[in-house]
């Protein structure tokens, strides 16, 4: 733990430095506000201990305000002389952890330091836990575009309510992240968040997952099992790819949402549930209703509030900020704090249409950080498709010819994409049939479509 000691008296600085260093802390000293600000700006500080009076014209309040203005502020303990307790109380109102009067007991100060550092550690742990519970939640706060600010404002408004929310956006735009943000910003945050991919389950399995089943309801049903809607308690159930739900299940789902009761598969009894339901789709459900593939009454039941997520190509101003956000993750994961983009690489990213949206950008940044030999991420570590280069190698009679710049990984990605497109065309857009043609499970097929940004293309087809 790093402690900054601020005092205009050299003897006091040296005394505190020795006392705290012997207790196992790393200590930096400053003789005034200017030096304190320099340390706060250049190094991570966990705790500041500052005298209230710093010479004739400076004050510990200035140090306190500088510390509290940081994005990850350290705790602050104020040392005050006899007769200035009122100023110390004012400092606590400004955000100081506590104050201690002069002269102070050494053990009392060390105990106060320990408690202040424990509070900071707990606060940072809570932030880390929240980020873990909401993977990528930090992404949702990144961006200067007006549309994303409006979306975040809407999330803040709908989170505390019980309203059903329908989230629409292309694959890779972060629909589940929005759903998780709504949940964890609501009074239900302490309850489960249970997502289900409606596209990955056949009709019978989907109904069992949502509504539950009783023992003997079907082969393999060895015991009663509550569905997600009941298991979630007062939490949230997220129905991803709601547009893929079969018509027969749509009828049952509508009734369940209207009556707030489920009938487990194989049971005649109804069970009430209290979970909130959020749904998402990359399809235009209005068009699905007109085409007869989605029930109009279920659409209106789900579409109480709509969150429209724009594709990344429609908010290019956010690309550099998002890229930097993802690169910061790589700096921490790889232990390479000096990684940075070259201006040329950022310029290429800013003009790329990103058919795979935010997910594709995240993958590109991870790839670039992994392949970079130095600290600067140049054009050479970006995928050849972004640089306008061909990924193919010219074959020869008895093998292959490996041309300069050839990448087996990129060649295989390009080949996989071509086969996915061919399978969709041969299957007339029927995903299950396309998966069979490629010898893939449906789940694997869907994953590969999303990986290559083909979900929207397939839907349109």
Residue pairs with C-beta under 8 A, 6 or more apart in sequence:
1 25
1 26
1 46
1 47
1 117
2 25
2 26
2 27
2 28
2 43
2 44
2 45
2 46
2 47
3 20
3 25
3 26
3 27
3 28
3 45
3 46
3 47
3 48
3 49
3 113
4 27
4 28
4 29
4 30
4 36
4 39
4 40
4 45
4 47
4 48
4 49
4 50
4 74
5 13
5 16
5 17
5 20
5 27
5 28
5 29
5 30
5 49
5 50
6 29
6 30
6 31
6 32
6 33
6 35
6 36
6 48
6 49
6 50
6 51
6 54
6 60
6 63
7 13
7 16
7 29
7 31
7 50
7 51
7 54
7 79
8 31
8 32
8 51
8 53
8 54
8 55
8 58
9 51
10 31
12 51
13 29
13 31
14 29
16 27
16 29
16 49
17 27
17 29
19 106
19 109
19 110
20 27
20 110
20 113
21 27
23 110
23 113
25 113
28 39
28 43
28 45
30 36
30 38
30 39
32 54
32 55
32 58
33 54
33 58
33 59
33 62
33 63
33 66
36 48
36 50
36 63
36 66
37 63
37 66
39 45
40 48
40 66
40 67
40 70
40 74
44 72
45 67
45 74
46 74
46 75
46 117
46 120
47 74
47 75
47 76
47 77
47 113
47 116
47 117
47 120
48 63
48 64
48 67
48 74
48 75
48 76
48 77
49 76
49 77
49 79
49 113
50 60
50 63
50 64
50 76
50 77
50 78
50 79
51 60
51 78
51 79
51 80
52 59
52 60
52 61
52 78
52 79
52 80
52 81
52 84
52 87
52 88
52 91
52 99
53 59
53 60
53 81
53 84
54 60
54 62
54 63
60 78
60 79
60 91
61 87
61 90
61 91
61 94
63 76
64 76
64 78
64 91
64 94
64 95
64 96
65 94
67 73
67 74
67 76
68 76
68 94
68 95
72 124
73 95
74 120
75 97
75 116
75 117
75 119
75 120
76 91
76 95
76 96
76 97
77 96
77 97
77 98
77 99
77 100
77 112
77 113
77 116
78 88
78 91
78 92
78 96
78 98
78 99
78 100
79 99
79 100
79 101
79 102
79 104
80 87
80 88
80 99
80 100
80 101
80 102
81 101
81 102
82 101
82 102
85 99
85 101
88 96
88 99
88 101
89 99
91 99
92 98
92 99
97 116
97 119
98 112
98 116
100 108
100 109
100 112
130 137
130 184
131 137
131 138
133 180
133 184
133 193
134 177
134 180
134 181
134 184
135 177
135 180
136 174
136 177
137 177
137 180
137 181
137 184
138 325
139 174
139 177
139 322
139 325
139 358
140 148
140 152
140 155
140 174
140 177
140 178
140 181
141 152
142 318
142 321
142 322
142 325
143 149
143 315
143 317
143 318
143 321
143 322
144 317
144 318
144 321
145 310
145 315
145 317
145 318
147 310
147 314
147 315
148 310
148 315
148 318
151 178
151 307
151 308
151 309
154 305
154 307
155 178
155 181
155 182
155 185
155 307
156 185
158 165
158 182
158 305
158 307
159 181
159 182
159 183
159 185
159 186
160 185
160 186
160 187
161 186
162 276
163 304
163 305
164 257
164 276
164 277
164 278
164 279
164 301
164 302
164 303
164 304
164 305
165 179
165 182
165 278
165 279
165 304
165 305
165 306
165 307
166 242
166 279
166 280
166 281
166 285
166 302
166 303
166 304
166 305
166 306
166 307
167 175
167 178
167 179
167 278
167 279
167 280
167 281
167 306
167 307
167 309
168 175
168 280
168 281
168 282
168 284
168 285
168 306
168 307
168 308
168 309
169 175
169 280
169 282
169 308
169 309
169 310
169 311
170 282
170 309
170 311
170 357
170 455
170 456
171 282
171 356
171 357
171 359
171 449
171 450
171 453
171 455
171 456
172 312
172 356
172 357
172 358
172 359
172 360
172 450
172 453
173 309
173 310
173 311
173 312
173 357
173 358
174 309
174 357
174 358
174 359
175 240
175 280
175 282
175 309
176 195
176 238
176 240
176 280
178 280
178 307
178 309
179 193
179 195
179 236
179 238
179 240
179 278
179 280
180 193
180 238
182 236
182 278
183 189
183 193
183 235
183 236
183 238
183 276
183 278
184 193
186 236
186 276
188 234
188 235
188 236
188 276
191 232
191 233
191 234
191 235
191 236
192 231
192 232
192 233
192 235
192 236
193 232
193 235
193 236
193 238
194 228
194 231
194 232
194 235
194 236
194 237
194 238
194 275
195 237
195 238
195 240
196 206
196 209
196 210
196 228
196 237
196 238
196 239
196 240
197 240
197 241
198 206
198 239
198 240
198 241
198 242
198 244
198 245
199 240
199 241
199 244
199 442
199 446
200 241
200 442
200 443
200 446
201 209
203 246
203 248
203 249
204 218
204 265
206 245
206 246
206 249
207 249
207 252
207 265
208 217
208 218
208 221
208 225
208 227
208 265
209 227
209 228
210 227
210 228
210 229
210 237
210 253
210 256
210 262
211 227
211 229
211 252
211 256
211 262
211 263
211 264
211 265
212 224
212 225
212 226
212 227
212 229
212 230
212 262
212 264
212 265
212 271
213 221
213 224
213 225
213 227
213 264
213 265
213 266
213 267
214 221
214 224
214 264
214 265
214 266
214 267
215 221
215 222
215 223
215 224
216 266
217 264
217 265
217 266
217 267
218 265
218 266
221 265
221 266
224 264
225 264
226 264
226 271
227 262
227 264
228 237
228 275
229 237
229 256
229 262
229 273
229 275
229 277
230 262
230 271
230 273
230 275
232 273
232 275
233 274
233 275
234 274
234 275
235 275
235 276
236 275
236 276
236 277
236 278
237 275
237 276
237 277
237 278
238 278
238 279
238 280
239 245
239 277
239 278
239 279
239 280
240 279
240 280
241 280
241 281
241 282
242 279
242 280
242 281
242 285
242 302
243 281
243 282
243 283
243 285
243 288
243 293
243 294
245 253
247 293
247 295
250 294
250 295
250 298
251 295
253 298
254 295
254 297
254 298
254 301
256 262
257 277
257 298
257 301
257 302
258 301
259 270
260 272
260 273
260 274
261 270
261 271
261 272
261 273
262 270
262 271
262 273
263 269
263 270
263 271
264 271
277 302
279 302
282 455
282 456
282 459
283 459
285 294
285 299
285 302
285 303
286 299
288 294
288 299
289 295
289 296
289 299
311 354
311 357
312 318
312 319
312 322
312 354
312 357
312 358
312 360
312 361
313 353
313 354
316 350
316 351
319 349
319 350
319 352
319 354
319 361
320 346
320 349
320 350
322 358
322 361
322 362
323 341
323 346
323 349
323 361
323 365
324 341
326 361
326 362
326 365
326 366
327 339
327 340
327 341
327 365
327 369
327 377
330 336
330 339
330 365
330 366
330 369
330 370
331 337
331 338
331 339
331 369
334 369
334 370
336 369
336 375
338 375
339 369
339 372
339 375
339 377
340 375
340 376
340 377
341 349
341 376
341 377
342 376
342 377
342 378
342 379
344 378
344 379
345 368
345 377
345 378
345 379
345 381
345 382
348 379
348 382
348 386
348 387
349 361
349 364
349 382
349 386
352 386
354 360
354 361
354 453
355 453
355 454
355 456
355 457
356 363
356 450
356 451
356 452
356 453
357 453
359 450
360 453
364 382
364 383
364 386
367 381
367 383
368 377
368 381
368 382
369 377
371 381
372 378
372 381
379 387
383 410
384 390
384 391
384 405
384 407
384 410
385 391
385 410
385 414
389 405
391 406
391 407
391 410
391 411
391 413
391 414
392 411
392 414
393 400
393 401
393 402
393 403
393 406
393 411
394 400
394 401
394 403
395 401
413 452
416 448
416 452
417 452
417 454
419 438
420 434
420 438
420 445
420 448
420 449
420 452
420 454
421 454
421 457
423 434
423 435
423 437
423 438
424 431
424 434
424 454
424 457
424 458
424 461
425 461
426 434
426 437
427 433
427 434
427 437
429 458
429 461
431 442
431 445
431 446
431 449
431 458
432 442
434 445
435 441
435 442
435 444
435 445
438 445
440 448
446 455
449 455
449 458
